[in-house]
């Protein structure tokens, strides 16, 4: 029993030496490929929410820090709950154990108003004034 407890204590205190871990350089494209591969793998396993969070925005690489922007605090909490698997996947496939992920929340809400037919027509007319010719030629009305 004493030997078993001593073995358990020694294994608790063991820390993997960080100087021997790989820190190979990688590009943002390689990172995005692995990011998408991980998201796809989660989708196949049935973790659709995490898959959609990973694919909601493109991650941005800054050195070895990967930044991702999420729309709200709830999605940030869901993401951070599953972040260890993602970090492990990226570190293993990109051969760089200095990778960290930074999550930011951007709750800027764009005002989305519903457009009526006249608003839509006016917008299309701004883009292409020839739409008036089309409307009069075919006798179309804006209802």
BELVENDA-V829242 format. One record per residue. N is the residue number from 1. SS is DSSP state (alpha for helix, beta for strand, coil for the rest). Layout:
BEGIN
N:SS
N:SS
END
This chain:
BEGIN
1:coil
2:alpha
3:alpha
4:alpha
5:alpha
6:alpha
7:alpha
8:alpha
9:alpha
10:alpha
11:alpha
12:alpha
13:coil
14:coil
15:coil
16:coil
17:coil
18:alpha
19:alpha
20:alpha
21:coil
22:coil
23:beta
24:coil
25:coil
26:coil
27:coil
28:alpha
29:alpha
30:alpha
31:alpha
32:alpha
33:alpha
34:alpha
35:alpha
36:alpha
37:alpha
38:alpha
39:alpha
40:alpha
41:alpha
42:alpha
43:alpha
44:alpha
45:alpha
46:coil
47:coil
48:alpha
49:alpha
50:alpha
51:alpha
52:alpha
53:alpha
54:alpha
55:alpha
56:coil
57:coil
58:coil
59:coil
60:beta
61:beta
62:beta
63:coil
64:coil
65:beta
66:beta
67:beta
68:beta
69:beta
70:beta
71:coil
72:coil
73:alpha
74:alpha
75:alpha
76:alpha
77:alpha
78:alpha
79:alpha
80:alpha
81:alpha
82:coil
83:alpha
84:alpha
85:alpha
86:alpha
87:alpha
88:alpha
89:alpha
90:alpha
91:alpha
92:alpha
93:alpha
94:alpha
95:coil
96:beta
97:coil
98:coil
99:coil
100:beta
101:beta
102:beta
103:beta
104:beta
105:beta
106:coil
107:coil
108:coil
109:coil
110:coil
111:coil
112:coil
113:coil
114:coil
115:coil
116:coil
117:alpha
118:alpha
119:alpha
120:alpha
121:alpha
122:alpha
123:alpha
124:alpha
125:alpha
126:alpha
127:alpha
128:coil
129:coil
130:coil
131:alpha
132:alpha
133:alpha
134:alpha
135:alpha
136:alpha
137:alpha
138:coil
139:coil
140:coil
141:coil
142:coil
143:coil
END
